[in-house]
């Protein structure tokens, strides 16, 4: 389970694999958008660009996700989805599901 703390800068770092092989930098560069579908709502880079970073650690095939300023209500989604977009996958590809809990540290 990944814990997101409201109004905090904690991050989730996910290393991306395709068919058991770590993505290349070129494959990471191909992403045009990324999003998390949490509790039925998609939160994506186009709207929250500071929450998704697939460039900083692209050599490691790592996407960094910071949802503390995005998800603003405590709750849990055991099947949140990571969706990645490219120029050819304009509808997005569900990359996997995540168990995400949002905690109010108020």
N, C-alpha and C positions, 0 to 999 in steps of 0.2 A: 504494500500500500504506500502511496505517495501522499504526504501531508502538505497542504498549502496553507500558509498562515496569512490571514487577511492583513493587508497593508504592510507586509514584510517583503524583503528582497530575496527570500530563499528561492532556489532554482531546482528544477528537475532536469537532469542531464541524461539523455538517452542515446546510446550508440545504436546506429541503424545498420541492419543487415538485410541482404536480399539473397534468398536461397542459401543462407548460411555463410555468405561472404560479405565482409564489411564494405559499405559503399565507398566509392572513390571520391576524390575531391570534385571531379567533373560531374559525377552524379549528384553530389550535394549542391553544386552550382546550378543544376537544372531546376531546382525547386523555385517556384514562383510565389508560393503561398504555403502556409502551414496553419493548422487549426486544431483545437481540442473541442470535441463535442462533449459538453458536460451537462448532464440532466436535460438533454434534448435541445440545448442551445449551442451553436457553434461560436467559439471565440477564436478569431483568426488574426493573422499577421496584417492583413489589409486594414483592420480596424484597430488592433492593438500591436503595432509594430515593435514596440519595446519589449513585448512579452515573448517573442520568438527570435532565436538567433541560430541560424544554421551555417554561418560564415566563420565565426571565431575559431571553432574547433573542427572545421570541415575535414582536415587531414586525418582526424580520428573518427570521422563519420558520426559526430556527436551534434545533436540538436539540444540547445539550452532553452528551457521553457520557464518563464517567470510569471506565475499567475496570481501573485499576492495582491496586485492592484487591479486585477481583472475580475476574479471571482469574489463577490462581495457579500455572500450569504453562507453561513455555515451549512454544511451538508456533506453527503457522500454519494458518489456515483461509482459503483463497482465495475461498470462497463463503459467508462469514458473512452472516447475514441480519438486517436491521433490520426489526422487526415493530412496528407501531403499532396501538393499540386505541382504540376509541371505544364509546360506549353502544350504537351500532347494529352495530359491527364487533367483537363480543365474542370472536370467534375470532382476530381480528387480521388485518391486511393486511400482506403482505411489501412493504416500501417499496423495497427494493433489496438488492443484495448488495455486500459489502465484502471486501476483502483485508486481513485483520488478522493481524499477527504479534505474539506475546507474547515479550518478552525478559526474562530474569532478569539484573538488574544487580548482584545479590548482592554 
